[in-house]
Amino acid sequence: MQKVAVITGASAGLGAEFARQLHGMGYALLVVARRAERLAEIDAEHWVADLSVEQEVERLAAHLESRDDVRMLVNNAGFGTQGHLAETALEPQMAMHRLHVLATVRLTRAVLPQMIRRGAGAIVNVSSVAGFARSANNVSYCATKAWTNAFSEGLWLELQRTGVTVQALCPGFTYTEFHDVMGSDRAKHPRWLWLDAGFVVRESLQNLEKLYVIPGWKYKAFLALWTKLPAWLRLRMEARR
Ligand SMILES: NC(=O)c1ccc[n+]([C@@H]2O[C@H](COP(=O)([O-])OP(=O)(O)OC[C@H]3O[C@@H](n4cnc5c(N)ncnc54)[C@H](OP(=O)(O)O)[C@@H]3O)[C@@H](O)[C@H]2O)c1
């Protein structure tokens, strides 16, 4: 039987790179995003959906539940916003929570039973270094990525001895369309902090058995120190930035 990888947000950036590398590993692909014309460029089964809309998530979830060949799910679709919660438009904030949180739970729940039944499978939840941070201007983003980490940890506990793995992939700044969509100037952050999307995805796929994958030694070193600090001190330091 063919093994299928489902990738959300495959029309650009990390998702498109997951599609390229998983295709190279022999997976058949089911790729999901809103932009049909971008998905059409990928040799795969296409599923056009806005995953911040409950009915569209439900339609995809029901389809996934009806099949028995899904061996990987990459919950990758995501976006960022800028600005204080009280001052920015409400809808993108709500959509971010629905996309990063609710779609991830629903799609994961859709594929887990078949993976557990087969004793094989992998869930990759694309989180972020931001999941370990709290930041003014990025309240929802940091909160939803912290949720992604907590969700992945809980699942890791439940999936012991099932043959199914779960990973929280936590990249730092990565060259994709993410910052263009957010309207953020990449030049604000030093070049040495930026990662290549191909490298990030390789790190993920070569370490599927690891719960946390933090690509790049600079981010590994930073988080090793940062996460040792007490929460009050981290918040004080964030408040001074
Ligand atoms: N780039 C970074 O610096 C960075 C760092 C850490 C974590 N991440 C995370 O990496 C993941 C991928 O982002 P990226 O950097 O690859 O950004 P990207 O190049 O902008 O790609 C985002 C993908 O998500 C899809 N998407 C966005 N909203 C969607 C929706 N409502 N429904 C369905 N698909 C949707 C987009 O497709 P359509 O527009 O066609 O729908 C696109 O394929 C995100 O979860 C992001 O938080 C990125």
The ligand as a MOL file (V3000), in Angstrom:
LIG
                    3D

  0  0  0     0  0            999 V3000
M  V30 BEGIN CTAB
M  V30 COUNTS 48 52 0 0 0
M  V30 BEGIN ATOM
M  V30 1 N 9.2810 31.5550 8.2200 0
M  V30 2 C 9.5840 31.6690 9.4910 0
M  V30 3 O 10.4270 32.4930 9.8960 0
M  V30 4 C 8.9170 30.7390 10.4880 0
M  V30 5 C 9.5550 30.5710 11.7330 0
M  V30 6 C 8.9760 29.7080 12.6640 0
M  V30 7 C 7.8090 29.0370 12.3500 0
M  V30 8 N 7.2120 29.2240 11.1490 0 CHG=1
M  V30 9 C 5.9620 28.4890 10.8770 0
M  V30 10 O 6.1140 27.7420 9.6940 0
M  V30 11 C 4.8150 27.4460 9.1500 0
M  V30 12 C 4.8780 27.6640 7.6490 0
M  V30 13 O 5.1240 29.0380 7.3850 0
M  V30 14 P 6.1130 29.5310 6.2500 0
M  V30 15 O 7.2480 30.2020 6.9210 0
M  V30 16 O 6.3750 28.4380 5.2760 0 CHG=-1
M  V30 17 O 5.1980 30.6990 5.6100 0
M  V30 18 P 4.6350 30.8890 4.1180 0
M  V30 19 O 5.7220 30.7660 3.1220 0
M  V30 20 O 3.8550 32.1710 4.1750 0
M  V30 21 O 3.6340 29.6560 3.9410 0
M  V30 22 C 2.4500 29.5610 4.7110 0
M  V30 23 C 1.5710 28.4730 4.1410 0
M  V30 24 O 0.3830 28.3720 4.9550 0
M  V30 25 C -0.7530 28.4210 4.1010 0
M  V30 26 N -1.8940 29.0140 4.7890 0
M  V30 27 C -1.9360 30.2040 5.4330 0
M  V30 28 N -3.1690 30.4340 5.8970 0
M  V30 29 C -3.9270 29.3620 5.5300 0
M  V30 30 C -5.3050 29.0230 5.6910 0
M  V30 31 N -6.1600 29.8340 6.3240 0
M  V30 32 N -5.7440 27.8380 5.2040 0
M  V30 33 C -4.8890 27.0210 4.5500 0
M  V30 34 N -3.5860 27.2900 4.3540 0
M  V30 35 C -3.1150 28.4540 4.8330 0
M  V30 36 C -0.3110 29.2570 2.8920 0
M  V30 37 O -1.0520 28.8900 1.7400 0
M  V30 38 P -2.2220 29.7480 1.0370 0
M  V30 39 O -1.8880 31.2000 1.2380 0
M  V30 40 O -2.1770 29.2890 -0.3890 0
M  V30 41 O -3.4530 29.3140 1.7630 0
M  V30 42 C 1.1310 28.7810 2.7220 0
M  V30 43 O 1.1660 27.6000 1.9770 0
M  V30 44 C 3.8450 28.3620 9.8950 0
M  V30 45 O 3.1150 27.5770 10.8310 0
M  V30 46 C 4.7400 29.3510 10.6180 0
M  V30 47 O 4.1500 29.8180 11.8140 0
M  V30 48 C 7.7500 30.0650 10.2010 0
M  V30 END ATOM
M  V30 BEGIN BOND
M  V30 1 1 1 2
M  V30 2 2 2 3
M  V30 3 1 2 4
M  V30 4 1 4 5
M  V30 5 2 4 48
M  V30 6 2 5 6
M  V30 7 1 6 7
M  V30 8 2 7 8
M  V30 9 1 8 9
M  V30 10 1 8 48
M  V30 11 1 9 10
M  V30 12 1 9 46
M  V30 13 1 10 11
M  V30 14 1 11 12
M  V30 15 1 11 44
M  V30 16 1 12 13
M  V30 17 1 13 14
M  V30 18 2 14 15
M  V30 19 1 14 16
M  V30 20 1 14 17
M  V30 21 1 17 18
M  V30 22 2 18 19
M  V30 23 1 18 20
M  V30 24 1 18 21
M  V30 25 1 21 22
M  V30 26 1 22 23
M  V30 27 1 23 24
M  V30 28 1 23 42
M  V30 29 1 24 25
M  V30 30 1 25 26
M  V30 31 1 25 36
M  V30 32 1 26 27
M  V30 33 1 26 35
M  V30 34 2 27 28
M  V30 35 1 28 29
M  V30 36 1 29 30
M  V30 37 2 29 35
M  V30 38 1 30 31
M  V30 39 2 30 32
M  V30 40 1 32 33
M  V30 41 2 33 34
M  V30 42 1 34 35
M  V30 43 1 36 37
M  V30 44 1 36 42
M  V30 45 1 37 38
M  V30 46 2 38 39
M  V30 47 1 38 40
M  V30 48 1 38 41
M  V30 49 1 42 43
M  V30 50 1 44 45
M  V30 51 1 44 46
M  V30 52 1 46 47
M  V30 END BOND
M  V30 END CTAB
M  END
